Amino acid sequence: MSKFIQWWQGNPERADAIRERRRDRYQNDPDFRQREIDRVKAYAAQHKCDPKARGRTHNKPKHVWINNQSVEMWSTGHTLKELGIGRSTLLTWERNNEIPRHRWIDDVGRNWWPAEFVMWLRPFVRDRHEGRINRQEFVSRVSQSWAVSRSQLPQVSNDERSADQAPSVEDSQGEGLR
């Protein structure tokens, strides 16, 4: 951590005063405001990014080693984006046993789903979302397919491993995270 960041975090009153002065100057000094806008645009052009698109990024996929097999795991955000549903929907489906509980929770408490599982689940979710099947048919198809596909997908649930068999985890570049 840089000395400036240490100072900034160690002096919250002064940091607040500096932020307030900057906000006031930005609001009341049109030249300063234009310079700041130009600076942000120049940075965006140099780094080829949209200054207004500061959306949340998803955690990079992780690779978990289970039974000498590398399993790609997706974060909750990535999983939701792939399935096209909201967080509460996914967790409600799990809680109501409409879909199998097939996720791994890391040491920090974040949920990770196997990429293969998400890709397996996606056609069912798409059919449900587009209204081609109702809730009962969705649950029925998922459970029937799960009975067949379960053995083909990697078993990653925290419930199915003991504490001394914790999988080793790597990020998408192969760097260890533990």
C-alpha positions in Angstrom: 0.0 0.0 0.0 1.4 3.4 -0.9 2.2 6.0 1.7 -0.4 8.3 0.3 -3.1 5.7 0.7 -1.9 5.0 4.3 -2.0 8.7 5.0 -5.5 9.1 3.4 -6.9 6.2 5.4 -5.2 7.4 8.6 -6.5 10.9 8.4 -10.3 10.6 7.6 -11.1 14.2 8.7 -8.5 15.7 6.4 -9.5 13.4 3.6 -13.1 14.5 4.0 -12.1 18.1 3.9 -10.1 17.6 0.7 -13.0 15.7 -0.9 -15.4 18.5 0.1 -13.1 21.2 -1.4 -12.8 19.2 -4.6 -16.6 18.8 -4.9 -17.1 22.5 -4.2 -14.5 23.5 -6.8 -15.9 21.1 -9.4 -19.4 22.5 -8.8 -18.5 26.2 -8.8 -15.4 26.5 -11.1 -16.4 25.8 -14.8 -12.7 25.7 -15.9 -11.7 23.1 -13.3 -14.8 21.1 -14.1 -13.9 21.1 -17.8 -10.3 20.1 -17.1 -11.5 17.1 -15.0 -13.9 16.0 -17.7 -11.2 16.3 -20.3 -8.8 14.4 -18.1 -11.2 11.5 -17.6 -12.0 11.4 -21.4 -8.2 11.3 -22.2 -7.6 8.5 -19.8 -10.6 6.6 -21.3 -9.3 7.1 -24.8 -5.8 6.0 -23.9 -7.0 2.9 -22.0 -9.8 2.2 -24.5 -12.6 2.2 -21.9 -15.9 3.9 -21.6 -15.7 6.4 -18.6 -19.5 6.0 -18.0 -19.3 2.2 -18.0 -18.0 1.7 -14.5 -20.2 -1.4 -13.9 -19.4 -4.1 -11.5 -17.1 -6.8 -12.7 -17.4 -10.4 -11.8 -14.8 -12.5 -10.1 -12.6 -14.3 -12.5 -13.3 -18.0 -12.8 -11.4 -20.3 -10.5 -10.2 -23.8 -11.0 -10.8 -26.2 -8.2 -9.0 -29.5 -8.1 -11.2 -32.3 -7.0 -10.2 -35.9 -7.3 -7.3 -34.9 -9.5 -9.7 -33.2 -11.9 -9.7 -29.4 -12.6 -13.2 -28.0 -12.3 -13.9 -24.4 -13.6 -16.0 -22.5 -11.1 -18.0 -19.4 -11.8 -18.9 -16.6 -9.4 -22.5 -15.8 -8.5 -22.5 -12.8 -10.9 -21.1 -14.8 -13.8 -23.6 -17.6 -13.2 -26.5 -15.2 -13.0 -25.4 -13.5 -16.2 -25.1 -16.8 -18.0 -28.5 -18.0 -16.8 -30.2 -14.6 -17.3 -31.9 -14.7 -13.9 -31.6 -12.8 -10.6 -29.8 -13.8 -7.4 -33.0 -14.3 -5.4 -34.4 -16.5 -8.1 -31.4 -18.8 -8.2 -31.2 -19.1 -4.4 -35.0 -19.6 -4.1 -34.9 -22.4 -6.6 -32.1 -24.0 -4.6 -33.9 -23.5 -1.3 -37.1 -25.0 -2.7 -35.2 -27.9 -4.3 -36.3 -26.9 -7.8 -32.7 -27.2 -8.9 -30.0 -29.3 -7.3 -27.8 -27.6 -4.8 -24.5 -27.9 -6.6 -22.2 -25.1 -5.5 -19.1 -24.6 -3.6 -18.5 -21.9 -0.9 -15.0 -20.6 -0.5 -13.2 -19.5 2.6 -14.5 -16.0 2.3 -18.1 -17.2 2.0 -18.6 -16.6 -1.7 -20.7 -19.0 -3.8 -19.1 -20.7 -6.8 -20.9 -22.9 -9.4 -19.2 -25.3 -11.7 -19.3 -24.0 -15.3 -20.4 -27.4 -16.6 -23.4 -27.4 -14.2 -24.4 -23.9 -15.2 -24.2 -24.9 -18.9 -26.2 -28.0 -18.1 -28.9 -25.9 -16.3 -29.1 -23.1 -18.9 -31.5 -24.8 -21.4 -34.0 -25.5 -18.6 -33.8 -22.0 -17.3 -34.2 -20.6 -20.8 -37.3 -22.7 -21.5 -38.8 -21.6 -18.1 -37.9 -18.0 -18.7 -39.4 -17.9 -22.2 -42.6 -19.6 -20.9 -42.3 -22.8 -22.9 -42.6 -24.8 -19.7 -44.4 -24.1 -16.4 -42.9 -24.5 -12.9 -43.9 -28.1 -12.4 -42.6 -29.2 -15.8 -39.3 -27.2 -15.1 -38.8 -29.0 -11.8 -39.7 -32.4 -13.3 -37.3 -32.0 -16.3 -34.5 -30.8 -14.1 -34.8 -33.6 -11.6 -35.1 -36.3 -14.3 -32.1 -34.9 -16.2 -30.1 -34.5 -12.9 -30.7 -38.2 -12.1 -28.9 -39.1 -15.4 -26.3 -36.3 -15.5 -25.3 -36.3 -11.9 -22.5 -38.8 -12.3 -21.1 -37.0 -15.3 -20.8 -33.6 -13.6 -18.1 -33.0 -11.0 -19.2 -33.2 -7.3 -18.2 -30.0 -5.7 -20.6 -29.4 -2.8 -19.0 -28.4 0.5 -21.3 -31.0 2.1 -19.7 -33.8 0.2 -16.1 -33.3 1.4 -14.5 -33.2 4.8 -12.4 -30.4 6.1 -9.2 -32.3 5.5 -10.1 -32.8 1.8 -10.4 -29.1 0.9 -9.7 -28.7 -2.8 -6.9 -26.6 -3.9 -8.0 -23.5 -5.8 -6.4 -21.6 -8.6 -7.6 -18.5 -10.5 -7.9 -18.5 -14.3 -4.2 -17.8 -14.8 -3.3 -20.8 -12.8 -2.0 -18.9 -9.7 -2.8 -20.5 -6.4 -5.3 -18.7 -4.2 -4.6 -20.6 -0.9 
